[in-house]
Amino acid sequence: MAAGLEFVPAPLDRSAKFYVAGHRGLVGSAIWRKLQNEGFGNLMGRTSAELDLKNRDDVFAFFSENKPRYVVLAAAKVGGILANNTYPVDFLSDNLRIQVNVLDAAREYGVERLLFLGSSCIYPKFADQPIREESLLTGHLEPTNDAYAIAKIAGIMQIQAIRRQYGLPWISAMPTNLYGPGDNFSLEGSHVLPALIRRYDEAAASGATSVTNWGTGSPRRELLHVDDMAAACLHLLEHYDGSSHVNVGTGSDVTIRDLASIVAGAVAYQGEIEWDSSKPDGTPRKLLDVSKLAATGWTASIGLEEGIRGTVNWYRENSTALRR
């Protein structure tokens, strides 16, 4: 094993170069805000037009020129059930290339601390609940997003391989379903909560008497506000060094049916809520065991109804500029 860096849990250097890959996305923008609020004064971010992370030569050139000390890899091609099920090749190929390029370049140019972000979809469809980190690779994946899941599993494996071969104190975190300011509210690419917010807000504005949602409404989902996720990321960078990825969530969940009711209330929609059981439900339940994270001293602080109200307000203020 090559000589690695000895990591002692401590605050990161607020003056060091810190690259947030994917700083315009839902997670990346929240991490950027958190780092700014915490006094990091040398943040670096590039839009996809400025730096295509799928282009290996360009990624290596960026790291060679800038040599960041810290990196959060939040860049990814993401989407909901429809997008994942329709374009599996894109979700597999694009994410693998992004991850391999950034991680290889970060290792080549001496990044000290790196956090790789994945997703709770890495776990088997019928994993025991709540899902522990050890459930990884113990069963079949949810087929509607297996390509994306495989890409993220590969990222976890690469972080573990880098730790073994090079001794670097790099880590991985797997968030549950995220929501909040900066989310994707497009018709084809959104996840369940932003899709519900857009659907019910438009229904309330038009005076629609009913709204029909996909599936039965019975699946349960754990939802974490993206500002909580950003706080957890910084906490892990400063307090955790282990080969295992770490689940990041709230430790509680809600049915999609109840979630729809909360959203309807937040946008003041008063019509009927209906369900199309001919459409797929997706994974029946995804509740993460967050005991490993809690053992480091961190727990979520933003309540679901509070977070949804804030997200609705953000959506209404920014809807004209969002992806439609």
C-alpha positions as CSV (number, residue, x, y, z in Angstrom):
1,M,0.0,0.0,0.0
2,A,1.3,3.5,-0.8
3,A,1.8,5.8,2.0
4,G,-1.5,7.6,2.8
5,L,-2.6,10.6,4.8
6,E,-3.2,10.1,8.5
7,F,-6.6,11.6,9.2
8,V,-7.4,13.0,12.6
9,P,-10.9,14.3,12.9
10,A,-10.7,18.1,13.0
11,P,-12.1,21.2,11.3
12,L,-11.1,21.5,7.6
13,D,-8.9,24.4,6.6
14,R,-11.4,27.2,5.7
15,S,-8.8,28.8,3.4
16,A,-7.9,25.7,1.4
17,K,-9.1,25.2,-2.2
18,F,-12.3,23.2,-2.1
19,Y,-13.9,21.9,-5.3
20,V,-17.6,21.1,-5.3
21,A,-18.3,19.0,-8.4
22,G,-21.9,19.6,-9.4
23,H,-22.2,22.9,-7.5
24,R,-25.3,24.0,-9.5
25,G,-27.3,20.8,-8.7
26,L,-29.7,20.2,-5.8
27,V,-27.0,18.7,-3.5
28,G,-24.0,20.6,-4.8
29,S,-25.7,24.0,-4.5
30,A,-26.7,23.2,-0.9
31,I,-23.2,22.1,-0.1
32,W,-21.8,25.3,-1.6
33,R,-24.2,27.4,0.5
34,K,-23.2,25.5,3.7
35,L,-19.5,25.9,3.0
36,Q,-19.9,29.6,2.3
37,N,-21.8,30.0,5.6
38,E,-19.1,28.1,7.4
39,G,-16.4,30.4,6.2
40,F,-14.8,28.5,3.3
41,G,-13.3,31.3,1.2
42,N,-11.7,29.4,-1.7
43,L,-14.5,27.4,-3.2
44,M,-14.3,26.2,-6.8
45,G,-17.1,25.1,-9.1
46,R,-17.5,24.7,-12.8
47,T,-20.7,24.4,-14.8
48,S,-21.1,21.5,-17.3
49,A,-20.5,24.0,-20.1
50,E,-17.2,25.1,-18.5
51,L,-16.0,21.6,-17.6
52,D,-17.5,18.4,-19.0
53,L,-16.8,15.8,-16.4
54,K,-17.3,13.0,-18.9
55,N,-14.2,14.3,-20.8
56,R,-11.2,12.7,-19.1
57,D,-8.6,15.0,-20.6
58,D,-10.5,18.1,-19.5
59,V,-11.0,16.8,-16.0
60,F,-7.3,16.0,-15.6
61,A,-6.4,19.5,-16.9
62,F,-8.6,21.1,-14.4
63,F,-7.1,19.2,-11.5
64,S,-3.6,19.8,-12.8
65,E,-4.2,23.6,-13.0
66,N,-6.2,24.1,-9.7
67,K,-5.0,21.3,-7.4
68,P,-7.9,21.4,-4.9
69,R,-7.2,20.1,-1.4
70,Y,-10.7,19.0,-0.7
71,V,-13.4,17.6,-3.1
72,V,-17.1,16.8,-2.8
73,L,-18.2,14.7,-5.8
74,A,-21.9,15.7,-6.1
75,A,-22.1,15.7,-9.9
76,A,-24.3,13.1,-11.4
77,K,-26.9,12.4,-14.0
78,V,-30.1,12.0,-11.9
79,G,-33.8,11.5,-12.5
80,G,-37.0,9.8,-11.3
81,I,-38.5,6.5,-12.1
82,L,-39.6,7.5,-15.7
83,A,-36.2,8.9,-16.6
84,N,-34.2,6.0,-15.1
85,N,-36.4,3.4,-16.7
86,T,-36.4,5.1,-20.2
87,Y,-32.6,5.9,-20.4
88,P,-30.7,3.3,-18.5
89,V,-27.7,3.5,-20.8
90,D,-27.3,7.2,-20.2
91,F,-27.5,6.8,-16.4
92,L,-25.0,4.0,-16.4
93,S,-22.5,5.4,-18.9
94,D,-22.6,9.1,-17.9
95,N,-22.2,8.4,-14.2
96,L,-19.4,5.9,-14.6
97,R,-17.4,8.3,-16.7
98,I,-18.0,11.3,-14.3
99,Q,-16.9,9.2,-11.3
100,V,-13.9,7.5,-12.8
101,N,-12.6,10.8,-14.3
102,V,-12.9,12.9,-11.1
103,L,-11.7,10.2,-8.7
104,D,-8.7,9.3,-10.9
105,A,-7.7,13.0,-11.3
106,A,-8.2,13.7,-7.6
107,R,-5.9,10.9,-6.7
108,E,-3.3,11.9,-9.4
109,Y,-3.2,15.5,-8.1
110,G,-3.1,14.9,-4.4
111,V,-6.6,15.6,-3.1
112,E,-6.5,15.2,0.7
113,R,-10.1,14.7,1.6
114,L,-12.8,13.6,-0.8
115,L,-16.5,12.8,-0.2
116,F,-18.3,10.7,-2.9
117,L,-22.1,11.0,-2.9
118,G,-24.3,8.2,-4.0
119,S,-28.0,7.3,-3.4
120,S,-30.1,4.9,-1.3
121,C,-31.1,3.1,-4.5
122,I,-27.9,1.1,-4.3
123,Y,-29.6,-1.3,-1.9
124,P,-31.6,-4.4,-2.8
125,K,-35.2,-3.8,-3.6
126,F,-36.3,-6.1,-0.7
127,A,-33.6,-5.3,1.8
128,D,-34.5,-5.6,5.5
129,Q,-35.8,-2.4,6.9
130,P,-34.3,-0.1,8.1
131,I,-31.5,-0.6,5.6
132,R,-28.1,-1.0,7.1
133,E,-24.9,-0.3,5.2
134,E,-24.1,-4.0,5.3
135,S,-27.1,-4.7,3.0
136,L,-25.2,-3.6,0.0
137,L,-24.9,-6.3,-2.7
138,T,-27.0,-8.8,-0.8
139,G,-30.0,-9.0,-3.2
140,H,-31.5,-7.8,-6.5
141,L,-31.9,-4.1,-7.3
142,E,-35.0,-2.3,-8.2
143,P,-35.2,-2.8,-12.0
144,T,-36.5,0.7,-12.8
145,N,-33.2,2.3,-11.6
146,D,-30.7,-0.6,-11.6
147,A,-28.4,1.1,-14.1
148,Y,-28.0,4.2,-12.0
149,A,-27.6,2.1,-8.9
150,I,-24.8,0.0,-10.4
151,A,-22.9,3.2,-11.3
152,K,-23.1,4.4,-7.7
153,I,-22.1,1.0,-6.4
154,A,-19.0,1.2,-8.6
155,G,-18.2,4.6,-7.1
156,I,-18.4,3.2,-3.6
157,M,-16.1,0.3,-4.7
158,Q,-13.6,2.8,-6.2
159,I,-13.4,4.8,-3.0
160,Q,-12.8,1.6,-1.0
161,A,-10.1,0.5,-3.5
162,I,-8.4,3.9,-3.3
163,R,-8.3,3.6,0.5
164,R,-6.8,0.1,0.3
165,Q,-4.3,0.8,-2.4
166,Y,-3.2,4.3,-1.7
167,G,-4.2,4.8,2.0
168,L,-6.2,8.0,1.3
169,P,-8.8,9.0,3.8
170,W,-11.6,9.3,1.3
171,I,-15.2,8.5,2.2
172,S,-18.7,7.8,0.7
173,A,-22.1,8.9,1.9
174,M,-25.4,7.5,0.7
175,P,-28.3,10.0,1.1
176,T,-32.0,9.0,1.2
177,N,-34.5,10.8,-1.0
178,L,-33.5,14.5,-1.0
179,Y,-35.6,17.6,-1.6
180,G,-35.4,21.3,-1.2
181,P,-34.3,24.5,-3.0
182,G,-32.7,23.8,-6.4
183,D,-34.6,20.6,-7.1
184,N,-35.6,19.4,-10.6
185,F,-39.3,20.0,-11.2
186,S,-39.4,18.9,-14.8
187,L,-42.1,16.6,-16.0
188,E,-39.8,13.8,-17.2
189,G,-36.9,14.1,-14.8
190,S,-38.2,14.9,-11.4
191,H,-38.3,12.7,-8.3
192,V,-41.5,12.0,-6.4
193,L,-41.7,15.1,-4.1
194,P,-40.9,17.8,-6.6
195,A,-43.2,16.0,-9.1
196,L,-46.0,16.2,-6.5
197,I,-45.3,19.8,-5.7
198,R,-45.5,20.9,-9.3
199,R,-48.6,18.7,-10.0
200,Y,-50.6,20.0,-7.0
201,D,-49.5,23.6,-7.4
202,E,-50.6,23.7,-11.0
203,A,-53.9,21.9,-10.0
204,A,-54.5,24.5,-7.3
205,A,-53.8,27.4,-9.7
206,S,-56.1,26.0,-12.4
207,G,-58.9,25.0,-10.0
208,A,-58.7,21.3,-11.0
209,T,-61.1,19.0,-9.2
210,S,-58.9,16.0,-9.1
211,V,-55.2,15.0,-9.4
212,T,-54.1,11.4,-10.4
213,N,-50.8,10.1,-9.1
214,W,-48.8,7.1,-10.2
215,G,-49.1,3.8,-8.4
216,T,-51.1,2.9,-5.3
217,G,-49.6,5.4,-2.8
218,S,-48.6,2.6,-0.5
219,P,-44.8,2.7,-0.8
220,R,-43.0,4.5,2.0
221,R,-40.2,7.0,1.5
222,E,-37.8,8.7,3.8
223,L,-37.2,12.3,2.9
224,L,-34.2,14.5,3.9
225,H,-34.0,18.2,3.3
226,V,-31.0,19.1,1.2
227,D,-29.7,21.6,3.7
228,D,-29.6,18.9,6.3
229,M,-27.7,16.7,3.7
230,A,-25.2,19.5,3.2
231,A,-24.6,19.8,7.0
232,A,-24.1,16.1,7.2
233,C,-21.5,16.1,4.4
234,L,-19.3,18.7,6.2
235,H,-19.8,16.9,9.5
236,L,-18.6,13.6,7.9
237,L,-15.6,15.3,6.3
238,E,-14.5,16.6,9.7
239,H,-15.5,13.6,11.9
240,Y,-15.5,10.3,9.9
241,D,-12.8,8.2,8.3
242,G,-13.9,4.7,7.5
243,S,-14.0,2.3,4.6
244,S,-17.8,1.8,4.9
245,H,-20.1,4.2,3.2
246,V,-22.4,6.0,5.5
247,N,-26.2,6.3,5.3
248,V,-27.6,9.8,5.6
249,G,-31.2,10.2,6.4
250,T,-33.8,11.0,9.1
251,G,-34.5,7.5,10.3
252,S,-38.3,7.9,9.7
253,D,-40.5,7.6,6.6
254,V,-44.0,8.3,5.2
255,T,-46.3,6.8,2.6
256,I,-46.5,8.4,-0.8
257,R,-50.2,8.8,-0.1
258,D,-49.6,10.8,3.1
259,L,-46.8,12.7,1.3
260,A,-49.3,13.7,-1.4
261,S,-51.7,15.0,1.3
262,I,-49.0,17.1,2.9
263,V,-48.1,18.6,-0.4
264,A,-51.7,19.3,-1.2
265,G,-52.1,21.1,2.1
266,A,-48.9,23.1,1.5
267,V,-50.1,24.5,-1.8
268,A,-53.8,24.8,-0.7
269,Y,-55.1,22.3,-3.2
270,Q,-58.6,21.2,-2.1
271,G,-59.7,18.7,-4.9
272,E,-59.7,14.9,-4.9
273,I,-56.5,12.8,-4.8
274,E,-56.7,9.7,-7.0
275,W,-54.2,6.9,-7.8
276,D,-53.4,5.0,-11.0
277,S,-52.5,1.5,-9.9
278,S,-51.5,0.5,-13.4
279,K,-48.4,2.6,-13.1
280,P,-45.3,1.3,-11.2
281,D,-44.8,1.9,-7.5
282,G,-41.1,1.5,-7.5
283,T,-39.3,0.1,-4.4
284,P,-41.9,-0.6,-1.7
285,R,-39.9,0.9,1.1
286,K,-36.5,2.6,1.5
287,L,-35.8,3.5,5.2
288,L,-32.2,3.9,6.1
289,D,-30.6,2.8,9.3
290,V,-28.7,6.0,10.3
291,S,-27.1,4.7,13.5
292,K,-23.6,4.9,12.0
293,L,-24.1,8.5,11.2
294,A,-25.7,9.2,14.6
295,A,-22.7,7.6,16.3
296,T,-20.5,10.4,14.7
297,G,-22.7,13.0,16.5
298,W,-25.1,14.2,13.7
299,T,-28.8,14.0,13.3
300,A,-31.2,15.8,10.9
301,S,-33.0,18.9,12.2
302,I,-35.5,20.1,9.5
303,G,-39.0,18.6,9.9
304,L,-40.8,17.3,6.8
305,E,-43.8,19.6,6.8
306,E,-41.5,22.6,7.5
307,G,-39.2,21.6,4.7
308,I,-42.0,21.0,2.2
309,R,-43.5,24.5,2.9
310,G,-40.1,26.1,2.3
311,T,-39.7,24.1,-0.9
312,V,-43.1,25.1,-2.2
313,N,-42.3,28.8,-1.5
314,W,-38.9,28.4,-3.4
315,Y,-40.6,26.7,-6.3
316,R,-43.2,29.4,-6.6
317,E,-40.6,32.1,-6.5
318,N,-38.4,30.4,-9.1
319,S,-40.9,28.4,-11.3
320,T,-40.6,30.6,-14.4
321,A,-36.8,29.9,-14.6
322,L,-37.0,26.2,-13.8
323,R,-36.7,23.2,-16.2
324,R,-40.2,22.6,-17.5
